[in-house]
Amino acid sequence: FGQTKNTAEERVKQQDGTSNPEELKLITAKIVPASCTDKKVHKVLETYNNCYNIRKEWYHCNPDDVLRAINEVAYGIPRTHSFTMRPHQQERHDKVIKAFSNGYDEFLIGAIMRFGKTFTSYQIMKTLGSDLTFVVTYKTNDVVQAWREEIENHVDFKDYRFLNVKDCNLDLLQSNKKVVVFVSVPYLLNDAGAKDKSWIYKLKPDLVIVDEQHYGSATPKFREIIEKLNPTKRIDLSGTPYKALMRGSYPDECVYRWDSLPIGMNLFVIDLAKEVAENSERAGFIDEDGFHINKFFAANKNGFIFHRDVESAMIKLIGNNGFEKNKHLFSPFCIREIDDKQSLNHILMRLESVDSAIAMEKMLTDMLPDYKIIRAAGSDSLAIKDADKLQSIISKSNKSITITVGRFETGITIPLWGTVMPLHAGSSPESYTQTAYRASSECKTEKWTKKAFNVVDPDPNRAFEVVYTSRAIMKRKGTSLKQSFEEFFDCANVYAVDGNRFMKLTSDQLINKFETFLSKRDPASEIRSEYGMNNLKLSANAIVALTGINATKAKNISLLMTNNDLPKGKIKKRAASVGLKPEEKKVISDLIEKMKTVCSRIPIVVIASECVDLDSLLVDTNNKTFFKKVTGVTIDDYRDMLDTGALNRDWQDRAITRINNLSEAIKPEVY
């Protein structure tokens, strides 16, 4: 390494072929103060362990050592990073500072992955002069490393010390003047070990940064923790702030949005199981009994329940038969519009359950011998749980497929991922985007430069719904939905099958496809599905609310149904053992239908009360009477069913989100 007043490329070219017979490759170039000369850097570098001069400008060292030496000469501290904020980061920084200067104390930063939210948040912290900053999140291992490394590697934050709340105490905090404390919400909520944590709430942080705001921050427990911390200022960070924007929780002056992708995106919408779905519909299975992608990929300990259908679909999707008719309409390996086939070398695949992930691992291992199949799901010894280990395995593999059911969907970057396959039914714009954009980071190797990433979605209706809904939410004030779509299409292409070819959709075509889907949709079908219910977990109070029987009988029924020591299939014998009469036994078999009746009426409340998700429905105290009148039970009864697990909370939240998506889509003012 050396210095020059010419361009870096010209300087390297002068050396190429003269000082070294191998072709030279430029690693990096930095603009430094005039006082920072190469001779000064050479002297500092030679003081580092295992760094020594070979001849003239040639050194045996690690590139990071050179960066540390440059920054030590230029800025007085041996750290690897000294970059400044990019224009859009500076814009975000300035808007936050202005809002806080104008008296606001909360700000939402909605910026997609790879924006640099961590670095810019620390710059805001530094400008505010915050001595005590808390980074609070429901995520733990996924994100703590990124927050630590930014503080410890950048010259701008040399005065700050990073601490994990799990590893520190009050004395340690008070012995440091400027501190960033990483606070894991699960750690604060976990009572195991009886470790005293009350001292945390005695501090009053100058600034709280809520990372992954979309994940768990609306829960009562999280709100209680923030209130007890009582920060002077608060910044919420999210790559997918859709719910926060839908709720209108922040004034326009306190919101910054950035959803421009660093590289191009290609979304390929295929109908992988069209034949299975059509056969199901012809047989009379519709709505909650109809085709569902989670049912299609459902598995148990023995493998996929519909093994033959899944195997046939996966052969279409990624099998090796390149001569199969219309193969180019299903398999990304054969899709003509994917001209960069190297983007298929490393794939992220999302499934719904661990059993499905294990079954898929076995199937793909047999089907694709040239791919390293990595299962990042489950708690067994074969499952990959550490992000560094995952990164290492992928970097050492020519080709890989990582199978997950949610692990590694936030907080980490795997640059080699070039394609994402969401083989689950998640329709929340937050979770879908978090998964899809895992492959959106830039990547440059000796043999490949990633110019675009691919998302191959086997569920057309879900794909259109998510794109439509996310663009409706991200629509800027004073602009139309079509303009919001055009912003998306500036960096993304959406392809759908049209006859025997892929057609690149325009914004109008995508909107029309979603509206066609809407016209066939029963908004109550998902929320009343018994797949999201478990009558064996109903409490006595819930049984009284659903059936009207007296409390004593309801308690007997509840005890009968929740006794895990009795076989599930012996309901009638168990009923007789506790003295239930025949008409009371019928109550048990009717409970699912009662629950379905209640849930089928919830869309009326959601639409009338303009609820955007489950949390907003539960906290809407103004509509308690209306909820009881429409559904037949109180909001507290409904909450009780969620708390006991009789109603699957995630299922209900997803269904309510979809109902809101549909109701928003048909409002004339959206256009």
Secondary structure, DSSP 4 states (H G I P E B T S, - for coil): ----SS-HHHHHHHHBTTTBSSPP---------TT--HHHHHHHHTTSTT-EEEETTEEES-HHHHHHHHHHHHHSS--SB-----HHHHHHHHHHHHHHHTT--EEEEEE-TTS-HHHHHHHHHHHHT-SEEEEEES--TTTHHHHHHHHHHBGGGTT-EEEEGGG--HHHHHT-SSEEEEEEHHHHH--GGG---GGGGG---SEEEESSTTTTTTSHHHHHHHHHH--SEEEEEES--HHHHHHT-S-GGGEEEE---SSEEEEEE--TTHHHHHHHHHTT--GGGS--HHHHT-EETTEETTHHHHHHHHHHHH-S-TTSTTGGGT-TTT-TT---GGGGSEEEEE-S-HHHHHHHHHHHHHH-TTSEEEEE-SSSTTS---HHHHHHHHHT-SSEEEEESSTTSSS---TT--EEEE-S----HHHHHHHHGGG-S--B-SS-B--EEEEEES-HHHHHHHHHHHHHHHPPTT--HHHHHHHHHTTEEEEEEETTEEEEPPHHHHHHHHHHHHHT--TTTTTT-GGGB-GGG--HHHHHHHH---HHHHHHHHHHHH-TTS-TT-HHHHHHHTT--HHHHHHHHHHHHHHHHHHHHHHHHHHHHT--SHHHHHT-GGGHHHHHHHHSS-HHHHHHHHHHTSB-HHHHHHHHHHHHHHHHHT-GGG-
